[in-house]
Amino acid sequence: MSFPQHRPRRLRTTPAMRRLTAQYRLDPAELILPAFVREGITEPNPLSSMPGVVQHTLDSLKKAAAEAAELGVGGIMLFGIPAERDAVGSAGTDPNGILNRGIAAVREEVGDELVIMSDVCLDEFTDHGHCGVLDAQGRVDNDATLEIYGRMAVEQARAGAHVLGPSGMMDGQIAVIRAALDEAGYTDVSLFAYAAKYASAFYGPFREAVDSQLTGDRRTYQMDAANRREALLEVELDLEEGADMVMVKPAMSYLDVLADVAAMSPVPVGAYQISGEYAMIEAAAANGWIDRRRAIEESVLGIKRAGANMILTYWAAELATWLKESK
């Protein structure tokens, strides 16, 4: 049967009816707040390309984490910006490095009330800005990088991270990190694999956020935007190596990939609404071209609808506030 027996508009007649029949809903517990902590600053440093986002001091980071926990946000993903860098990212494996101190400070502040996640990658810590160490020809050395990732992961676990996010897209990184954690006794620390991470133009504002030293690009290790099926291979390999959760990054331009991964993954699936996605909406809203709140809510709901169980978004705390107010 069709019209007039069927009138889909009946289920759109009132706000209450639309709430009742909504197929997907957002919840603060599904949101993860990315946060940056910078060494050597005394006040939070606003980011010009990401209005509302800052590089934190340790004190302001603790405050942001406590606020997120109070709002019911699911987790926080920490990134560190050191005062000094070198070719091998030594600040990343230093127990007293800024990221490890940030992890410890947040764990002391919120305990187990918020899932504390941390980025396992060298790009913030190297003087060349790549996600791994370089060989004599200037190429990223996959296997030499893995050994550093293992040490980095152990230090982050020791500092108090519940979950580690290996994001460097090195082949074999999950297996090496899992082995290093288990050997050090951190068998309960989970791995949230950046399994399908694409080389993207939308990372631009993140470069400011972490004061990136990168020249060139990361196309020899991050995935090519043209490839869809390859994402499933990357996910399968990470699952075989011991990933507890998997991620697609970016979200907006890769919702097809996210849907594919969600359809096949036996573990929770996350997606990262990255800096460029955030910046575009903020810029358009600042110019009066779009309704800011509706655009934020629609963009994040779209990621959920595509299959994400967890969403990393810089609006996590603000969204959680709105969601609490609407109940």
C-alpha positions as CSV (number, residue, x, y, z in Angstrom):
1,M,0.0,0.0,0.0
2,S,1.0,3.6,-0.5
3,F,-0.5,7.0,-0.2
4,P,-3.1,7.8,1.2
5,Q,-2.9,4.8,3.5
6,H,0.8,5.5,4.3
7,R,1.6,9.0,5.5
8,P,5.1,9.0,7.0
9,R,4.6,12.6,8.1
10,R,2.3,11.3,10.9
11,L,5.4,10.5,12.9
12,R,6.8,14.0,12.5
13,T,3.8,16.0,13.7
14,T,5.2,17.2,17.1
15,P,8.5,17.4,18.9
16,A,7.3,14.8,21.3
17,M,6.4,12.4,18.5
18,R,9.7,13.0,16.8
19,R,11.5,12.2,20.1
20,L,9.4,9.1,20.6
21,T,10.2,7.7,17.2
22,A,13.8,8.7,16.9
23,Q,15.9,5.8,15.7
24,Y,19.2,7.1,17.1
25,R,20.0,9.2,20.2
26,L,23.2,10.7,21.5
27,D,24.4,10.1,25.1
28,P,27.2,11.8,27.0
29,A,28.7,8.4,27.8
30,E,29.4,7.9,24.1
31,L,31.5,11.0,23.8
32,I,35.3,11.4,24.2
33,L,36.9,14.8,24.7
34,P,40.3,15.3,23.0
35,A,42.5,17.6,25.1
36,F,46.0,19.1,24.7
37,V,48.4,19.8,27.5
38,R,51.4,22.0,26.8
39,E,54.7,22.2,28.7
40,G,56.0,25.6,29.8
41,I,52.8,27.7,29.8
42,T,51.2,29.3,32.8
43,E,47.7,30.0,31.3
44,P,45.6,28.1,28.8
45,N,46.6,29.0,25.3
46,P,43.6,29.5,22.9
47,L,43.9,28.1,19.4
48,S,43.1,30.6,16.6
49,S,42.0,27.9,14.2
50,M,39.7,26.1,16.7
51,P,37.7,28.7,18.7
52,G,36.9,27.4,22.1
53,V,39.8,24.9,22.2
54,V,43.0,25.5,24.2
55,Q,46.3,24.1,24.9
56,H,46.0,23.4,28.6
57,T,48.2,23.8,31.6
58,L,48.2,20.9,34.0
59,D,45.8,22.7,36.3
60,S,43.4,23.7,33.5
61,L,43.6,20.1,32.2
62,K,42.5,18.7,35.5
63,K,39.6,21.2,35.6
64,A,38.5,20.2,32.1
65,A,38.7,16.5,33.0
66,A,36.7,17.0,36.2
67,E,34.0,19.0,34.3
68,A,33.8,16.2,31.7
69,A,33.4,13.6,34.4
70,E,30.7,15.6,36.1
71,L,28.8,15.9,32.8
72,G,28.9,12.2,32.3
73,V,31.3,12.3,29.3
74,G,32.7,8.9,28.5
75,G,36.3,9.6,28.2
76,I,39.2,12.0,27.5
77,M,41.9,11.6,25.0
78,L,45.2,13.3,25.9
79,F,47.8,14.8,23.7
80,G,51.1,16.3,24.9
81,I,53.1,19.2,23.5
82,P,56.7,19.2,24.9
83,A,59.0,22.2,25.3
84,E,61.8,20.4,23.5
85,R,61.8,18.0,20.7
86,D,64.4,15.7,19.1
87,A,64.7,13.3,16.2
88,V,63.5,10.2,18.2
89,G,60.7,11.9,20.3
90,S,62.5,11.4,23.6
91,A,59.9,13.4,25.5
92,G,57.3,10.8,24.6
93,T,59.1,8.0,26.5
94,D,60.3,10.2,29.4
95,P,58.4,9.3,32.6
96,N,58.4,13.0,33.4
97,G,57.4,14.1,30.0
98,I,54.4,16.4,29.7
99,L,52.0,13.8,28.3
100,N,52.8,11.3,31.1
101,R,52.5,14.1,33.7
102,G,49.2,15.1,32.2
103,I,47.9,11.5,32.4
104,A,49.0,11.2,36.0
105,A,47.4,14.6,36.9
106,V,44.1,13.6,35.3
107,R,44.1,10.2,36.9
108,E,44.7,11.8,40.3
109,E,41.8,14.3,39.7
110,V,39.1,11.9,38.4
111,G,40.3,8.4,39.2
112,D,38.1,5.9,37.4
113,E,35.1,8.3,36.9
114,L,36.3,9.1,33.4
115,V,38.1,6.8,31.0
116,I,41.5,8.3,30.5
117,M,43.0,7.7,27.1
118,S,46.3,8.8,25.7
119,D,47.8,9.1,22.2
120,V,50.7,6.7,21.4
121,C,52.5,8.5,18.6
122,L,55.7,10.4,18.1
123,D,54.5,13.3,15.9
124,E,54.0,15.7,18.8
125,F,57.5,14.8,20.1
126,T,59.8,14.7,17.1
127,D,61.6,17.7,15.6
128,H,60.6,16.6,12.1
129,G,56.9,16.1,13.0
130,H,56.5,12.5,11.6
131,C,54.8,9.8,13.5
132,G,57.9,7.7,13.6
133,V,61.7,7.9,13.5
134,L,63.5,8.4,10.2
135,D,66.1,6.3,8.5
136,A,69.2,7.5,6.7
137,Q,67.1,8.3,3.6
138,G,64.6,10.4,5.5
139,R,61.9,7.8,5.3
140,V,59.8,6.7,8.3
141,D,61.3,3.5,9.7
142,N,58.4,1.3,10.6
143,D,60.2,-1.3,12.7
144,A,62.5,1.0,14.6
145,T,59.4,3.1,15.5
146,L,57.6,0.1,17.0
147,E,60.2,-0.4,19.7
148,I,59.7,3.2,20.8
149,Y,56.0,2.8,20.7
150,G,56.3,-0.1,23.1
151,R,58.3,1.9,25.6
152,M,56.0,4.9,25.2
153,A,52.9,2.8,25.9
154,V,54.4,1.3,29.0
155,E,55.1,4.8,30.4
156,Q,51.6,5.9,29.7
157,A,50.2,2.9,31.4
158,R,52.4,3.5,34.4
159,A,51.2,7.1,34.5
160,G,47.6,5.9,34.8
161,A,46.0,5.7,31.4
162,H,43.1,3.2,31.2
163,V,43.2,3.1,27.4
164,L,46.0,3.8,24.9
165,G,45.3,5.1,21.4
166,P,48.1,4.0,18.9
167,S,47.6,6.5,16.1
168,G,50.8,6.3,14.1
169,M,49.6,3.8,11.4
170,M,52.8,1.7,11.7
171,D,52.4,-1.9,10.5
172,G,52.4,-4.2,13.5
173,Q,52.0,-1.4,16.1
174,I,49.1,-3.1,18.0
175,A,50.9,-6.4,18.4
176,V,54.2,-4.8,19.6
177,I,52.4,-2.5,22.1
178,R,50.2,-5.3,23.4
179,A,53.2,-7.4,24.0
180,A,55.1,-4.6,25.8
181,L,52.1,-3.8,28.0
182,D,51.6,-7.5,29.0
183,E,55.3,-8.0,29.7
184,A,55.3,-5.0,32.0
185,G,52.2,-6.3,33.8
186,Y,49.6,-3.9,32.3
187,T,47.3,-6.6,31.0
188,D,44.2,-4.6,31.9
189,V,45.1,-1.5,29.9
190,S,43.0,-1.4,26.7
191,L,44.1,-0.6,23.1
192,F,41.9,1.7,21.0
193,A,43.4,1.3,17.6
194,Y,43.4,4.1,15.1
195,A,42.8,1.3,12.6
196,A,41.6,3.2,9.6
197,K,43.3,6.5,9.7
198,Y,43.4,8.4,6.4
199,A,45.8,11.1,5.2
200,S,43.5,14.1,5.2
201,A,43.5,17.8,4.5
202,F,41.1,18.3,7.4
203,Y,43.9,17.8,10.0
204,G,45.1,21.3,9.4
205,P,44.0,23.0,12.7
206,F,45.4,20.0,14.7
207,R,48.9,21.0,13.4
208,E,48.4,24.3,15.4
209,A,47.1,22.5,18.4
210,V,50.2,20.3,18.8
211,D,52.6,22.9,17.3
212,S,53.6,20.4,14.6
213,Q,57.0,20.6,13.1
214,L,56.0,18.6,10.0
215,T,57.1,19.5,6.5
216,G,55.7,17.3,3.7
217,D,53.0,14.8,4.4
218,R,52.2,11.4,5.9
219,R,50.9,9.6,2.8
220,T,53.5,6.8,3.0
221,Y,51.8,5.5,6.2
222,Q,48.4,7.0,6.6
223,M,45.7,5.6,4.3
224,D,44.8,6.9,0.8
225,A,41.4,8.7,0.6
226,A,40.6,6.7,-2.5
227,N,40.6,3.3,-0.7
228,R,37.6,1.9,1.0
229,R,38.1,-1.9,1.2
230,E,41.6,-1.4,2.5
231,A,40.2,-0.1,5.7
232,L,38.7,-3.5,6.4
233,L,42.1,-5.1,6.0
234,E,43.6,-2.6,8.4
235,V,40.9,-3.3,10.9
236,E,41.2,-7.1,10.6
237,L,45.0,-6.9,11.1
238,D,44.5,-4.8,14.3
239,L,41.9,-7.1,15.6
240,E,44.2,-10.1,15.1
241,E,47.0,-8.2,16.9
242,G,44.8,-7.6,19.9
243,A,42.9,-4.3,19.5
244,D,40.1,-3.9,22.0
245,M,38.4,-1.1,20.1
246,V,38.9,0.3,16.6
247,M,38.6,3.8,15.2
248,V,38.0,5.4,11.9
249,K,39.6,8.9,11.4
250,P,38.4,11.4,10.1
251,A,34.7,10.9,10.5
252,M,32.9,13.3,8.2
253,S,34.5,12.3,4.8
254,Y,34.7,8.6,5.7
255,L,31.2,7.7,7.0
256,D,31.0,5.0,4.3
257,V,34.1,3.5,5.8
258,L,32.8,3.8,9.3
259,A,29.6,2.0,8.3
260,D,31.6,-0.8,6.7
261,V,33.8,-1.2,9.8
262,A,30.8,-1.1,12.2
263,A,29.1,-3.8,10.1
264,M,32.0,-6.2,10.5
265,S,33.7,-5.4,13.8
266,P,33.1,-7.6,16.8
267,V,34.5,-4.9,19.1
268,P,33.4,-1.3,19.8
269,V,33.9,1.1,17.0
270,G,34.8,4.8,17.4
271,A,35.2,7.7,15.0
272,Y,37.1,11.0,15.4
273,Q,35.4,14.2,14.4
274,I,38.7,16.0,13.7
275,S,39.9,19.5,13.9
276,G,39.0,20.5,10.4
277,E,35.4,19.3,10.8
278,Y,35.2,21.4,14.0
279,A,36.8,24.4,12.5
280,M,34.5,24.5,9.5
281,I,31.3,24.5,11.5
282,E,32.7,27.1,14.0
283,A,33.7,29.3,11.1
284,A,30.4,29.0,9.2
285,A,28.5,29.6,12.5
286,A,30.6,32.7,13.3
287,N,29.7,34.1,9.9
288,G,26.0,33.5,10.5
289,W,25.8,31.0,7.7
290,I,24.5,28.1,9.8
291,D,22.8,27.5,13.1
292,R,25.7,26.5,15.3
293,R,24.0,24.2,17.8
294,R,21.9,22.4,15.2
295,A,24.9,21.9,13.0
296,I,27.0,20.4,15.8
297,E,24.2,18.1,16.9
298,E,23.5,17.0,13.3
299,S,27.1,16.3,12.5
300,V,27.7,14.2,15.6
301,L,24.4,12.3,15.2
302,G,25.4,11.5,11.7
303,I,28.6,9.9,13.0
304,K,26.5,7.9,15.5
305,R,24.0,6.9,12.8
306,A,26.9,5.6,10.5
307,G,27.8,3.1,13.2
308,A,30.1,4.7,15.8
309,N,29.7,3.5,19.4
310,M,32.1,6.2,20.6
311,I,32.8,9.6,19.1
312,L,35.8,11.8,19.7
313,T,34.7,15.4,19.4
314,Y,35.9,18.7,20.6
315,W,32.3,19.6,21.5
316,A,32.0,16.7,23.9
317,A,31.5,18.8,27.1
318,E,29.2,21.3,25.4
319,L,27.2,18.5,23.8
320,A,26.9,16.7,27.1
321,T,25.6,19.9,28.7
322,W,22.9,20.3,26.1
323,L,21.9,16.6,26.4
324,K,21.6,16.9,30.2
325,E,19.5,20.1,29.8
326,S,17.2,18.4,27.3
327,K,16.3,15.6,29.7
